[in-house]
Amino acid sequence: MDTGGSSESPIETKRGKSKTPRKTKDSVLKQKSPAEFFAENKNIAGFDNPGKSLYTTVRELVENALDSAEAISELPVVEVMIEEIGRSKFNSMIGLTDLDRVDAELYDDFETVKAREKRLAKEARNQEIQAKNAALGKKVKEPAAAKGIRGRGEASFYRVICKDNGRGMPHDDIPNMFGRVLSGTKYGLKQTRGKYGLGAKMALIWSKMSTGLPIEISSSMKGQNYFSFCRLDIDIHRNIPHIHLHEKRDNKERWHGAEIQVVIEGNWTTYRSKILHYMRQMAVITPYAQFLFKFVSDASDKNVTISFARRTDVMPPVPPETKYHPSAVDLLLIKRLIAETSKQNLLQFLQHEFVNIGKSYAERLIGEMGPDFSTKMPVKSLTSQQIVRIHQLFRQAKFDDPSGDCLSPAGEYNLRLGIIKELHPDMVATYSGSAQVFEGHPFIVEAGVSVGGKDVKQGLNIFRFANRIPLLFEQGADVVTRTALKRINWNSYKINQTQDKIGVFVSIVSTKIPFKGTGKEYIGDDIKEIVSAVKTSIQQCCVQLKAKIVRKIQAREQQERKRNLSKYIPDATGAIYAVLQEMARSHAAKRKRYEGEDAELLKKVSVRSITKETLSEKLAQHVEQVDYEMALEYATHSGVKEEPREPIYIQSLEAEKQFIDFHCPIFVFRLFQ
C-alpha cells in the first residue's frame, strides 16, 4: 500500500497521465438551418439528380411567374430559355483555366487498349450484319449513335432564364424572397400553386451546390420608373441571403414583372421530353397564357423553339384567402389564431376567425362549453385546458360544409379550349363538379375526356393537374390513374380502351391538396371523397361522349345503308325498264290490254317521257326518303334528337372596350358597355 501523498488513478495510462472523460462528437448538440437541411435532403423538393433538378427548376420558375401575373389579373406572358453551357465556357465564367490531362489513366473515362479493341470489334460485327441485310434486301436499321464515354465528373451546365409580366417584387423584399428558405407569401389558407416557400430558393441552393454561381433577379412593379437588380447567393448554414449587388436601375421601357437567371448543373438529354411535356400540359390548363420556350446550344441542330399561343383572354377569378373551417383545425392552430386575432371576446373570435359559425351558433357553442365560458370573456385569457375544450367541441359538433367560393378552377370553358388547342381531338367532353369537402377543406374536380387527336397514343393518355399544376411523376399510384384504369367501364360508353386514342384530363383545386410526400407529385388513392368525385367527373364526360359516338355510329350506318341500296340502283333500273318496255310493246300490239294508270304509264314509256335515267333518279329519291325515315325512327327510339346541338366558340374582340364578364360553367357572356 502506498501511504504517500499521491495515489494512482484507476484509469491512469502507462505514462502516468490520466484519461479525462471526453464528450464524443455524437453527444454534442447541433442545430441545422432550414437551408442546410434541404441542401442535404434535396430530393424532398424534387432535386433528385441533375436531370430532375433542371426540370424542377423550370417548373418552379414557371409556376411563380403564372401566380405573379394572375395576382394582378394580367394575361400571363411567360418566356423560358435554357442555354447549354460547355465546360470551357463554364470554366471561363468562374475564372478557371482549362488544363490538359497529364495522367490519362487517372480519369474515370479512360479506355484501356483491351476495351477499345472490344468496342471496335463489336462495331465491325454490326457493320457486317448491316451489309448482309442490305445484300439480302432486308430493311436496314439506322445504326445507333455511338455513346461517348462519359466519366462521373463530366457534368453539363445550363443557364435557366424565366421572364414574366407579373406584379414584380418590392425592392427591399427581394433578398429574403430568394435567399431565405421557408419565407414566402403563400402561407395563408388560399388556393395557390406553391405552398412550402421552397421553389426558387431550392434552385439557388442547387446552383450553389453544383456551380457556386449566384442567382440574378430583375424585377419591377407596375408604375415604377426603375427596376430592381439583385445578384445574390445563400448562406446555407445561417439561412440568410448573401448579397453581391442590389441596386435600382432606370426602367425606360416601363416594364413590370420579373426575370430570373440561374446557372445549374443539369441533364437536358434525359429530361427533354419531360420538360416539353410539362410546357404542353401547362398550355392545356392555362389557355389564357402565352408561353415561349427556347433551348439554345452551340450545336444548332439541338436548338428548340416552341410557342404556345394564347387561345382566350378569359381568366379564372383570383382565388381569395379564406378562413378555417372548425373541423379542420388543431390545437396549435387554435392557439395561433388566438394569439393573432384582433377580436376581444370569445363570441367575436368564433364569429370572425372561422367559416360557417354565425352569432347564434357561436352562442350555442359557448353555452355547450361549460360554466367557465361566457360570450364576453376575453379570448386572450383562455387557458390551455379551455383551448382543449374548444378543440374537442369543434371535433364533435356539427357544422355546415364550407362553400367553394374561395376556389378558382380552370373552368370547363378554358379546359375545353386547352384540350382542343393542344391535342386537336375528334371529339371532347368536359365536366365541372360542385364543391365537396375533405377534412374541412373544400375541393372541386374538373374533368375532360377526348377521343382522337394529334400526338396522342393509342389507349389511355392520362393528364393530371392539382391547383392548375401538371403532375408528371409517380403516375401509377395517383387517384386519377387508378380510377381511369380500374373504376371506369369504357366499353359501356362505346369507347375501346386499348385501340382508341383517349385523353383523360382531371384537374383538382383545393385550399389544401392532399399530396403524398413533399414532392407534390401525386394524390393518394385512399381518400374516398376524392375518389368518388374523380370517378363521377370522368363518367359524366363519358356519358356526353357516348351520345356523340352513338350519333356518329348512326350517321355511319346511315351512309352504309344508303351505299348498299344505291349500289343496286343501276341493275334494278335496267331490269325494271326492260320489263316496262316489253309491256308497252304488248299493249301497243293489242296482245295484252292495260287500263287506267297502268296504260298511262306504258304510254309514257312508249313516247320516252319516262326513260331509264328518269327511273334511276326516282329510285335514288326513294332511297333517300326510306333512309331518312329509318334514321328518324331509330333516333326516336334511342332518344337522340334529330338536330343535336353543338358548342360554338366566338372569337373575342380585340378592341379595347369596357365590358363585364358573366361566368358560368360552360361559357362566358361578355356585356359591352
C-alpha positions as CSV (number, residue, x, y, z in Angstrom):
1,M,0.0,0.0,0.0
2,D,1.3,3.4,-0.9
3,T,0.9,5.8,2.0
4,G,2.4,8.8,0.2
5,G,0.6,12.0,-0.8
6,S,-0.2,10.8,-4.3
7,S,-2.3,7.8,-5.4
8,E,-2.5,6.3,-8.9
9,S,-5.8,6.9,-10.8
10,P,-7.7,3.7,-11.8
11,I,-7.7,5.0,-15.5
12,E,-4.0,6.1,-15.4
13,T,-2.0,5.2,-18.5
14,K,1.4,3.6,-18.7
15,R,3.0,7.1,-19.0
16,G,1.4,8.1,-15.7
17,K,-1.2,10.5,-17.4
18,S,-4.8,10.1,-16.6
19,K,-7.6,10.0,-19.2
20,T,-10.3,12.5,-18.6
21,P,-13.8,11.6,-20.0
22,R,-14.4,13.4,-23.3
23,K,-17.7,14.0,-25.0
24,T,-17.9,12.1,-28.2
25,K,-18.9,14.0,-31.3
26,D,-22.2,12.3,-31.3
27,S,-23.2,13.7,-28.0
28,V,-22.7,17.4,-29.0
29,L,-26.0,19.1,-29.6
30,K,-26.2,20.6,-33.0
31,Q,-28.7,22.6,-34.9
32,K,-29.2,22.9,-38.7
33,S,-30.8,25.8,-40.6
34,P,-33.7,25.0,-42.9
35,A,-31.4,25.8,-45.9
36,E,-28.8,23.3,-44.7
37,F,-31.5,20.7,-44.1
38,F,-32.9,21.0,-47.6
39,A,-29.4,21.1,-49.1
40,E,-28.7,17.7,-47.5
41,N,-32.2,16.3,-48.4
42,K,-32.7,18.0,-51.8
43,N,-34.7,15.0,-53.1
44,I,-37.6,16.1,-50.8
45,A,-38.0,19.2,-53.1
46,G,-37.6,17.3,-56.4
47,F,-33.9,17.8,-56.9
48,D,-33.1,14.1,-57.0
49,N,-30.5,14.2,-59.8
50,P,-29.2,16.7,-62.4
51,G,-31.9,16.0,-64.9
52,K,-34.8,16.2,-62.4
53,S,-33.2,19.3,-60.9
54,L,-33.3,21.0,-64.3
55,Y,-37.0,20.0,-64.8
56,T,-37.9,21.1,-61.2
57,T,-36.2,24.5,-61.7
58,V,-38.1,25.2,-64.8
59,R,-41.4,24.1,-63.2
60,E,-40.9,26.2,-60.1
61,L,-40.0,29.4,-62.0
62,V,-42.9,29.0,-64.5
63,E,-45.4,28.5,-61.7
64,N,-44.2,31.5,-59.8
65,A,-44.5,33.5,-63.0
66,L,-48.1,32.5,-63.5
67,D,-49.0,33.2,-59.9
68,S,-47.4,36.6,-60.2
69,A,-49.4,37.6,-63.4
70,E,-52.7,36.2,-62.2
71,A,-52.4,38.1,-58.9
72,I,-52.9,41.3,-60.8
73,S,-55.3,39.8,-63.3
74,E,-52.8,40.2,-66.1
75,L,-52.9,37.8,-69.0
76,P,-49.6,35.9,-68.5
77,V,-46.8,36.1,-70.9
78,V,-44.0,33.7,-69.8
79,E,-40.7,33.2,-71.6
80,V,-38.4,30.4,-70.7
81,M,-34.9,29.8,-72.1
82,I,-32.5,27.1,-71.3
83,E,-29.0,27.8,-72.5
84,E,-26.4,25.0,-72.7
85,I,-23.0,26.0,-71.3
86,G,-20.0,24.0,-72.3
87,R,-17.2,23.0,-70.0
88,S,-14.8,25.7,-71.3
89,K,-17.4,28.4,-71.2
90,F,-18.3,27.5,-67.7
91,N,-14.7,27.5,-66.6
92,S,-14.2,31.0,-68.0
93,M,-17.4,32.1,-66.2
94,I,-15.9,31.1,-62.8
95,G,-12.4,32.2,-63.7
96,L,-10.9,28.7,-64.1
97,T,-8.3,27.9,-66.7
98,D,-8.7,24.7,-68.8
99,L,-5.8,22.2,-68.3
100,D,-4.7,19.3,-70.4
101,R,-4.7,15.9,-68.9
102,V,-1.3,14.7,-67.7
103,D,-2.1,11.2,-66.4
104,A,-4.9,9.9,-68.7
105,E,-5.3,6.7,-66.7
106,L,-6.3,8.7,-63.6
107,Y,-9.7,9.6,-65.1
108,D,-12.8,7.5,-65.0
109,D,-13.5,7.8,-68.7
110,F,-10.1,6.3,-69.6
111,E,-10.4,3.5,-72.2
112,T,-7.9,0.7,-72.0
113,V,-6.4,-0.9,-75.1
114,K,-8.4,-4.1,-74.4
115,A,-11.7,-2.2,-74.0
116,R,-11.0,-0.2,-77.2
117,E,-10.3,-3.4,-79.2
118,K,-13.5,-5.0,-77.9
119,R,-15.6,-1.9,-78.8
120,L,-14.1,-1.7,-82.3
121,A,-14.7,-5.5,-82.9
122,K,-18.4,-5.0,-81.9
123,E,-18.8,-2.1,-84.2
124,A,-17.2,-4.2,-87.0
125,R,-19.7,-7.1,-86.4
126,N,-22.6,-4.7,-86.5
127,Q,-21.4,-3.2,-89.8
128,E,-21.0,-6.7,-91.3
129,I,-24.6,-7.7,-90.2
130,Q,-25.9,-4.4,-91.7
131,A,-24.1,-5.2,-95.0
132,K,-25.6,-8.7,-95.2
133,N,-29.1,-7.5,-94.5
134,A,-28.7,-4.8,-97.3
135,A,-27.5,-7.5,-99.7
136,L,-30.5,-9.7,-98.9
137,G,-32.9,-6.8,-99.4
138,K,-33.9,-6.7,-95.8
139,K,-34.8,-3.4,-94.1
140,V,-31.6,-1.9,-92.7
141,K,-31.9,-0.2,-89.3
142,E,-30.1,3.0,-88.7
143,P,-27.0,2.3,-86.6
144,A,-27.3,3.7,-83.2
145,A,-25.1,6.7,-82.5
146,A,-22.0,5.7,-80.6
147,K,-22.3,6.8,-77.0
148,G,-19.4,8.9,-75.9
149,I,-17.6,7.6,-72.8
150,R,-18.5,9.9,-70.0
151,G,-16.9,10.0,-66.6
152,R,-18.7,10.6,-63.4
153,G,-17.0,14.0,-63.1
154,E,-18.2,15.2,-66.5
155,A,-21.2,17.4,-66.0
156,S,-23.5,19.6,-68.2
157,F,-24.3,23.1,-67.1
158,Y,-27.3,25.3,-68.1
159,R,-28.4,28.8,-67.7
160,V,-32.2,28.9,-67.0
161,I,-34.0,32.2,-67.6
162,C,-37.6,32.8,-66.9
163,K,-39.3,36.2,-67.6
164,D,-42.9,37.2,-66.9
165,N,-45.2,40.2,-66.9
166,G,-46.4,39.8,-63.4
167,R,-46.6,42.2,-60.4
168,G,-42.9,42.1,-59.6
169,M,-41.4,42.2,-56.2
170,P,-40.7,45.1,-53.8
171,H,-37.1,46.2,-53.9
172,D,-36.3,45.6,-50.2
173,D,-38.0,42.2,-50.1
174,I,-36.1,40.5,-53.0
175,P,-33.1,39.3,-50.9
176,N,-35.3,37.5,-48.4
177,M,-37.7,36.2,-51.0
178,F,-34.8,34.3,-52.7
179,G,-32.2,33.9,-50.1
180,R,-34.1,32.7,-47.0
181,V,-35.7,29.2,-47.1
182,L,-39.3,28.9,-45.9
183,S,-40.0,32.6,-46.3
184,G,-42.9,33.4,-48.7
185,T,-46.3,34.9,-49.3
186,K,-48.3,31.8,-49.8
187,Y,-48.8,30.5,-46.3
188,G,-52.4,31.7,-45.8
189,L,-55.4,29.4,-46.4
190,K,-55.7,30.0,-50.1
191,Q,-55.6,28.1,-53.3
192,T,-52.1,28.6,-54.7
193,R,-49.7,26.7,-56.9
194,G,-46.9,26.8,-54.3
195,K,-47.1,26.2,-50.5
196,Y,-43.7,25.5,-49.0
197,G,-41.7,28.6,-49.9
198,L,-39.0,26.4,-51.4
199,G,-39.3,26.8,-55.3
200,A,-36.7,29.4,-56.4
201,K,-34.7,29.0,-53.2
202,M,-34.1,25.3,-53.9
203,A,-32.9,26.3,-57.4
204,L,-30.5,28.8,-55.7
205,I,-29.3,26.1,-53.3
206,W,-28.8,23.6,-56.1
207,S,-26.9,26.3,-58.1
208,K,-24.6,27.0,-55.1
209,M,-24.0,23.2,-54.7
210,S,-23.4,22.4,-58.3
211,T,-21.8,25.6,-59.8
212,G,-21.2,28.0,-57.0
213,L,-22.7,30.8,-59.1
214,P,-25.2,33.3,-57.7
215,I,-28.7,33.9,-58.9
216,E,-29.7,37.1,-60.8
217,I,-33.1,38.8,-60.4
218,S,-34.5,41.8,-62.3
219,S,-37.9,43.0,-61.1
220,S,-40.2,46.0,-61.4
221,M,-43.7,46.7,-60.2
222,K,-46.4,48.5,-62.1
223,G,-45.9,52.2,-62.3
224,Q,-42.3,52.2,-61.2
225,N,-39.7,54.2,-63.2
226,Y,-37.0,51.9,-62.1
227,F,-36.4,48.1,-61.9
228,S,-34.5,46.3,-59.1
229,F,-31.4,44.3,-60.0
230,C,-30.1,41.8,-57.4
231,R,-27.3,39.3,-57.6
232,L,-27.1,37.0,-54.5
233,D,-26.5,33.6,-53.2
234,I,-27.4,32.0,-49.9
235,D,-25.6,31.3,-46.7
236,I,-26.5,27.7,-46.2
237,H,-25.6,27.4,-42.5
238,R,-27.3,30.6,-41.4
239,N,-30.2,30.6,-43.9
240,I,-29.7,34.2,-44.8
241,P,-29.1,35.9,-48.2
242,H,-25.5,36.8,-49.2
243,I,-26.0,39.9,-51.4
244,H,-23.4,40.6,-54.2
245,L,-25.2,43.5,-55.8
246,H,-28.6,45.1,-55.1
247,E,-29.4,48.3,-56.9
248,K,-32.1,50.3,-58.7
249,R,-31.8,50.8,-62.5
250,D,-33.6,53.0,-64.9
251,N,-36.8,51.4,-66.3
252,K,-37.1,53.2,-69.6
253,E,-39.5,50.6,-71.1
254,R,-41.9,50.8,-68.1
255,W,-41.7,47.0,-68.0
256,H,-43.3,45.2,-65.0
257,G,-42.7,41.7,-63.9
258,A,-39.6,39.6,-63.0
259,E,-36.7,38.0,-64.8
260,I,-34.7,35.3,-63.0
261,Q,-31.4,33.8,-64.2
262,V,-29.7,30.8,-62.5
263,V,-26.9,28.6,-63.7
264,I,-27.1,25.0,-62.6
265,E,-25.9,21.5,-63.4
266,G,-28.5,19.5,-65.3
267,N,-29.2,16.9,-68.0
268,W,-31.3,18.1,-70.9
269,T,-30.9,14.9,-72.9
270,T,-32.7,12.6,-70.4
271,Y,-35.3,15.2,-69.3
272,R,-36.0,16.9,-72.6
273,S,-39.3,15.1,-73.1
274,K,-40.5,15.8,-69.5
275,I,-39.8,19.5,-69.8
276,L,-41.6,19.8,-73.1
277,H,-44.4,17.6,-71.9
278,Y,-44.8,19.9,-68.9
279,M,-44.9,23.0,-71.0
280,R,-47.6,21.4,-73.2
281,Q,-49.7,20.4,-70.3
282,M,-49.4,23.9,-68.8
283,A,-50.6,25.3,-72.1
284,V,-53.7,23.0,-71.8
285,I,-54.7,24.0,-68.3
286,T,-53.9,27.7,-68.9
287,P,-55.0,28.6,-72.4
288,Y,-55.2,32.2,-71.4
289,A,-51.4,32.3,-71.0
290,Q,-48.8,32.7,-73.8
291,F,-45.6,30.6,-73.4
292,L,-42.4,30.8,-75.4
293,F,-39.9,28.1,-74.8
294,K,-36.3,28.1,-76.1
295,F,-33.4,25.7,-75.8
296,V,-30.1,27.2,-77.1
297,S,-27.0,25.2,-77.7
298,D,-23.7,25.6,-79.6
299,A,-24.8,22.7,-81.8
300,S,-27.6,24.3,-83.9
301,D,-29.3,21.0,-84.6
302,K,-30.1,20.7,-80.9
303,N,-31.9,24.1,-80.7
304,V,-35.6,24.0,-79.9
305,T,-38.1,26.9,-80.1
306,I,-41.8,26.2,-79.3
307,S,-44.5,28.8,-78.9
308,F,-47.8,28.0,-77.1
309,A,-50.2,30.7,-78.3
310,R,-53.0,32.2,-76.2
311,R,-56.4,30.9,-77.1
312,T,-58.6,33.0,-74.9
313,D,-58.5,36.2,-72.8
314,V,-60.9,34.8,-70.2
315,M,-59.0,34.2,-66.9
316,P,-60.3,32.3,-63.9
317,P,-61.0,34.7,-61.0
318,V,-58.3,35.3,-58.5
319,P,-58.9,32.9,-55.5
320,P,-59.5,34.9,-52.3
321,E,-58.0,34.0,-48.9
322,T,-60.5,32.2,-46.7
323,K,-60.9,31.3,-43.1
324,Y,-60.5,28.0,-41.4
325,H,-63.4,25.5,-41.0
326,P,-63.8,24.4,-37.4
327,S,-63.4,20.8,-38.3
328,A,-60.1,21.4,-40.0
329,V,-58.2,23.0,-37.1
330,D,-55.9,21.5,-34.4
331,L,-54.7,22.7,-31.0
332,L,-51.7,24.6,-32.3
333,L,-53.7,26.4,-35.0
334,I,-56.3,27.5,-32.4
335,K,-53.6,28.9,-30.2
336,R,-52.0,30.7,-33.1
337,L,-55.3,32.2,-34.2
338,I,-56.0,33.4,-30.6
339,A,-52.5,35.0,-30.5
340,E,-53.0,36.8,-33.8
341,T,-56.7,37.8,-33.6
342,S,-57.8,41.4,-33.2
343,K,-61.1,40.4,-31.6
344,Q,-61.6,41.0,-27.9
345,N,-64.1,38.4,-26.7
346,L,-64.8,34.8,-27.3
347,L,-68.0,35.4,-29.2
348,Q,-66.4,37.7,-31.7
349,F,-63.4,35.3,-32.1
350,L,-65.7,32.4,-33.1
351,Q,-67.7,34.5,-35.5
352,H,-64.8,36.2,-37.4
353,E,-62.0,33.6,-37.3
354,F,-63.9,30.6,-38.6
355,V,-66.3,30.0,-41.5
356,N,-69.9,28.7,-41.0
357,I,-70.2,30.0,-37.4
358,G,-72.9,32.7,-37.1
359,K,-73.7,34.7,-34.0
360,S,-76.5,32.4,-32.8
361,Y,-74.5,29.2,-33.4
362,A,-71.4,30.7,-31.7
363,E,-73.6,31.4,-28.6
364,R,-74.9,27.8,-28.6
365,L,-71.3,26.6,-28.8
366,I,-70.2,28.7,-25.9
367,G,-73.2,27.5,-23.8
368,E,-72.1,24.0,-24.5
369,M,-68.5,24.6,-23.4
370,G,-69.4,24.8,-19.7
371,P,-69.9,27.3,-16.9
372,D,-66.3,28.6,-17.2
373,F,-67.0,30.1,-20.6
374,S,-69.0,33.2,-21.5
375,T,-69.6,35.2,-24.6
376,K,-67.9,38.3,-23.2
377,M,-64.8,36.6,-21.7
378,P,-61.5,37.9,-23.2
379,V,-60.2,35.5,-25.8
380,K,-56.6,36.2,-24.8
381,S,-57.4,34.9,-21.2
382,L,-58.2,31.4,-22.3
383,T,-56.2,28.7,-20.5
384,S,-54.6,25.7,-22.2
385,Q,-57.3,23.5,-20.7
386,Q,-60.1,25.7,-22.1
387,I,-58.5,25.7,-25.5
388,V,-58.5,21.9,-25.4
389,R,-62.2,22.0,-24.6
390,I,-62.9,24.2,-27.6
391,H,-60.9,21.9,-29.8
392,Q,-62.9,18.8,-28.5
393,L,-66.2,20.6,-29.2
394,F,-65.1,21.5,-32.7
395,R,-64.4,17.9,-33.4
396,Q,-67.7,16.7,-32.0
397,A,-70.1,19.4,-33.2
398,K,-71.9,19.6,-36.5
399,F,-71.0,22.4,-38.9
400,D,-72.2,23.2,-42.4
401,D,-69.7,22.3,-45.2
402,P,-67.6,25.2,-46.5
403,S,-68.6,26.5,-49.9
404,G,-66.3,26.5,-52.9
405,D,-66.4,30.3,-53.3
406,C,-62.8,30.5,-52.3
407,L,-61.6,28.2,-55.1
408,S,-60.7,29.2,-58.7
409,P,-60.9,26.2,-61.0
410,A,-59.8,26.4,-64.6
411,G,-63.4,26.2,-65.8
412,E,-65.0,24.0,-68.4
413,Y,-64.5,26.7,-71.0
414,N,-60.8,27.0,-70.5
415,L,-60.3,23.3,-70.1
416,R,-62.1,22.5,-73.3
417,L,-60.2,25.2,-75.2
418,G,-56.9,24.0,-73.9
419,I,-57.6,20.4,-75.0
420,I,-58.7,21.5,-78.4
421,K,-55.8,23.9,-78.8
422,E,-53.0,21.3,-78.0
423,L,-54.5,17.9,-78.9
424,H,-56.9,18.7,-81.8
425,P,-59.2,15.7,-80.9
426,D,-62.0,14.3,-82.9
427,M,-64.4,14.9,-80.0
428,V,-64.1,16.2,-76.5
429,A,-66.4,16.4,-73.4
430,T,-65.8,18.3,-70.2
431,Y,-67.5,18.4,-66.8
432,S,-67.1,20.6,-63.7
433,G,-68.3,19.1,-60.4
434,S,-69.7,21.0,-57.5
435,A,-67.6,21.8,-54.4
436,Q,-67.1,18.9,-52.0
437,V,-65.2,18.7,-48.7
438,F,-62.4,16.6,-47.3
439,E,-61.4,17.2,-43.7
440,G,-62.9,20.6,-43.6
441,H,-61.2,21.8,-46.9
442,P,-63.3,22.4,-50.0
443,F,-62.2,20.9,-53.3
444,I,-63.5,20.9,-56.9
445,V,-62.8,18.3,-59.5
446,E,-63.0,19.1,-63.2
447,A,-62.6,16.5,-65.9
448,G,-62.2,16.3,-69.7
449,V,-62.2,13.2,-71.9
450,S,-61.1,13.4,-75.6
451,V,-61.1,10.8,-78.4
452,G,-58.5,11.0,-81.2
453,G,-56.1,13.9,-81.7
454,K,-52.6,14.9,-82.7
455,D,-49.6,13.2,-81.0
456,V,-51.9,11.0,-78.9
457,K,-51.0,7.4,-78.3
458,Q,-53.5,4.5,-78.5
459,G,-55.1,3.7,-75.2
460,L,-55.4,5.9,-72.1
461,N,-53.4,9.0,-72.0
462,I,-53.8,10.5,-68.5
463,F,-53.1,14.2,-67.7
464,R,-53.3,15.2,-64.1
465,F,-53.4,18.6,-62.6
466,A,-53.5,19.9,-59.0
467,N,-54.3,23.6,-58.4
468,R,-53.7,24.0,-62.1
469,I,-50.2,22.4,-62.0
470,P,-49.3,19.5,-64.3
471,L,-48.3,16.3,-62.4
472,L,-45.8,14.2,-64.4
473,F,-44.2,11.8,-62.0
474,E,-45.4,8.9,-59.8
475,Q,-48.5,8.5,-62.0
476,G,-49.1,4.8,-61.1
477,A,-50.2,5.5,-57.5
478,D,-52.3,8.6,-58.3
479,V,-56.0,8.6,-57.7
480,V,-56.7,9.7,-61.3
481,T,-54.7,6.9,-62.9
482,R,-56.2,4.2,-60.7
483,T,-59.7,5.5,-61.2
484,A,-59.3,5.7,-65.0
485,L,-57.8,2.3,-65.3
486,K,-59.8,0.3,-62.8
487,R,-63.1,2.1,-62.0
488,I,-64.4,3.1,-65.4
489,N,-66.0,0.6,-67.8
490,W,-65.0,2.2,-71.0
491,N,-66.8,-0.3,-73.2
492,S,-70.2,0.7,-71.8
493,Y,-69.6,4.1,-73.3
494,K,-68.8,2.8,-76.8
495,I,-65.1,3.6,-76.2
496,N,-62.3,1.0,-76.8
497,Q,-59.8,1.3,-74.0
498,T,-56.9,-0.3,-75.9
499,Q,-57.5,0.9,-79.5
500,D,-59.0,4.3,-79.3
501,K,-56.8,7.4,-78.6
502,I,-58.3,8.5,-75.3
503,G,-57.2,11.6,-73.4
504,V,-58.3,11.8,-69.7
505,F,-57.8,15.2,-68.1
506,V,-58.6,15.6,-64.4
507,S,-57.9,18.9,-62.5
508,I,-58.3,19.1,-58.7
509,V,-58.3,22.5,-57.0
510,S,-58.4,23.0,-53.2
511,T,-57.1,25.1,-50.4
512,K,-55.2,22.0,-49.3
513,I,-54.3,19.4,-51.9
514,P,-53.6,16.1,-50.0
515,F,-50.3,15.3,-51.8
516,K,-48.3,12.2,-50.8
517,G,-44.9,13.5,-49.8
518,T,-43.4,16.9,-50.2
519,G,-42.5,16.3,-53.9
520,K,-46.1,17.3,-54.8
521,E,-46.2,14.6,-57.5
522,Y,-49.4,12.6,-56.8
523,I,-52.6,12.4,-54.8
524,G,-53.2,9.2,-52.9
525,D,-56.0,6.7,-53.7
526,D,-57.1,6.4,-50.1
527,I,-59.5,9.4,-49.8
528,K,-62.9,8.2,-50.6
529,E,-64.4,11.7,-51.2
530,I,-61.8,12.5,-53.8
531,V,-62.1,9.0,-55.4
532,S,-65.8,9.4,-55.7
533,A,-65.6,12.9,-57.2
534,V,-63.0,11.9,-59.7
535,K,-65.0,8.8,-60.8
536,T,-68.2,10.9,-61.2
537,S,-66.5,13.6,-63.2
538,I,-64.9,11.1,-65.7
539,Q,-68.2,9.2,-66.0
540,Q,-70.1,12.4,-66.8
541,C,-67.7,13.2,-69.6
542,C,-68.1,9.6,-70.9
543,V,-71.9,10.0,-70.9
544,Q,-71.6,13.1,-73.1
545,L,-69.2,11.3,-75.4
546,K,-71.4,8.2,-75.7
547,A,-74.2,10.4,-77.1
548,K,-71.8,11.9,-79.7
549,I,-70.4,8.4,-80.5
550,V,-73.9,7.0,-81.0
551,R,-74.8,9.8,-83.4
552,K,-71.5,9.1,-85.2
553,I,-72.3,5.4,-85.4
554,Q,-75.8,6.2,-86.6
555,A,-74.5,8.5,-89.3
556,R,-72.0,5.8,-90.4
557,E,-74.7,3.2,-90.5
558,Q,-77.0,5.6,-92.4
559,Q,-74.2,6.1,-95.0
560,E,-73.7,2.3,-95.2
561,R,-77.4,1.7,-95.8
562,K,-77.5,4.3,-98.4
563,R,-74.4,3.0,-100.1
564,N,-75.8,-0.6,-100.1
565,L,-79.2,0.5,-101.5
566,S,-77.6,2.9,-104.1
567,K,-75.3,0.1,-105.3
568,Y,-78.2,-1.8,-106.8
569,I,-80.0,1.1,-108.4
570,P,-78.4,0.7,-111.9
571,D,-79.2,-3.0,-112.1
572,A,-82.7,-2.6,-110.7
573,T,-83.3,0.3,-113.1
574,G,-82.2,-1.7,-116.1
575,A,-84.3,-4.7,-115.2
576,I,-87.5,-2.7,-114.4
577,Y,-87.2,-0.5,-117.5
578,A,-86.8,-3.6,-119.7
579,V,-90.0,-5.1,-118.3
580,L,-91.8,-1.8,-118.8
581,Q,-90.7,-1.7,-122.5
582,E,-91.8,-5.3,-123.1
583,M,-95.2,-4.5,-121.5
584,A,-95.5,-1.3,-123.6
585,R,-94.9,-3.3,-126.9
586,S,-97.5,-5.9,-125.9
587,H,-100.0,-3.1,-125.1
588,A,-99.4,-1.4,-128.5
589,A,-99.8,-4.7,-130.4
590,K,-103.0,-5.4,-128.5
591,R,-101.8,-8.7,-127.4
592,K,-102.5,-7.6,-123.9
593,R,-104.5,-4.6,-122.9
594,Y,-103.9,-2.5,-119.8
595,E,-106.2,0.1,-118.4
596,G,-106.2,3.2,-116.2
597,E,-102.9,4.2,-114.6
598,D,-101.0,1.2,-116.0
599,A,-102.0,2.2,-119.5
600,E,-100.9,5.8,-118.9
601,L,-97.5,4.7,-117.5
602,L,-96.9,2.4,-120.5
603,K,-97.8,5.2,-122.9
604,K,-95.2,7.4,-121.3
605,V,-92.7,4.7,-121.7
606,S,-93.6,4.4,-125.4
607,V,-93.1,8.1,-126.1
608,R,-90.0,8.1,-123.9
609,S,-91.3,10.6,-121.5
610,I,-90.1,8.1,-118.9
611,T,-86.6,6.9,-119.6
612,K,-84.1,4.8,-117.8
613,E,-82.4,7.9,-116.4
614,T,-85.8,9.2,-115.1
615,L,-86.4,5.9,-113.4
616,S,-82.9,5.8,-111.8
617,E,-83.4,9.3,-110.4
618,K,-86.8,8.3,-108.9
619,L,-85.2,5.3,-107.3
620,A,-82.4,7.4,-105.8
621,Q,-85.0,9.8,-104.3
622,H,-86.9,6.8,-102.8
623,V,-83.6,5.5,-101.2
624,E,-83.1,8.9,-99.6
625,Q,-86.6,9.0,-98.3
626,V,-86.5,5.5,-96.9
627,D,-83.1,6.1,-95.3
628,Y,-84.3,9.3,-93.6
629,E,-87.4,7.6,-92.2
630,M,-85.4,4.7,-90.9
631,A,-82.8,7.1,-89.2
632,L,-85.6,9.2,-87.7
633,E,-87.3,6.1,-86.3
634,Y,-84.0,4.9,-84.9
635,A,-83.4,8.3,-83.3
636,T,-86.9,8.4,-81.8
637,H,-86.4,5.0,-80.2
638,S,-82.9,5.8,-78.9
639,G,-83.8,9.2,-77.6
640,V,-81.4,11.1,-79.8
641,K,-82.7,14.5,-81.0
642,E,-82.9,14.9,-84.8
643,E,-80.9,18.1,-84.7
644,P,-78.2,17.7,-81.9
645,R,-76.7,20.9,-80.6
646,E,-73.0,21.5,-80.8
647,P,-70.9,24.0,-78.8
648,I,-69.9,27.2,-80.6
649,Y,-67.0,29.4,-79.6
650,I,-66.9,33.0,-80.6
651,Q,-63.6,34.8,-81.0
652,S,-63.2,37.7,-78.6
653,L,-63.0,41.2,-79.9
654,E,-59.5,42.8,-79.9
655,A,-60.6,46.4,-79.5
656,E,-60.3,47.8,-76.0
657,K,-63.8,48.4,-74.6
658,Q,-65.4,48.5,-71.3
659,F,-67.2,45.2,-70.5
660,I,-68.4,42.9,-67.8
661,D,-67.9,39.1,-67.8
662,F,-70.6,36.8,-66.5
663,H,-69.1,33.4,-65.8
664,C,-70.9,30.0,-65.9
665,P,-69.5,26.5,-66.0
666,I,-69.6,26.1,-69.8
667,F,-69.4,29.7,-71.3
668,V,-68.6,33.3,-70.6
669,F,-71.1,36.0,-71.5
670,R,-69.4,39.4,-72.2
671,L,-71.6,42.5,-71.9
672,F,-70.1,45.6,-73.5
673,Q,-71.0,48.9,-72.0
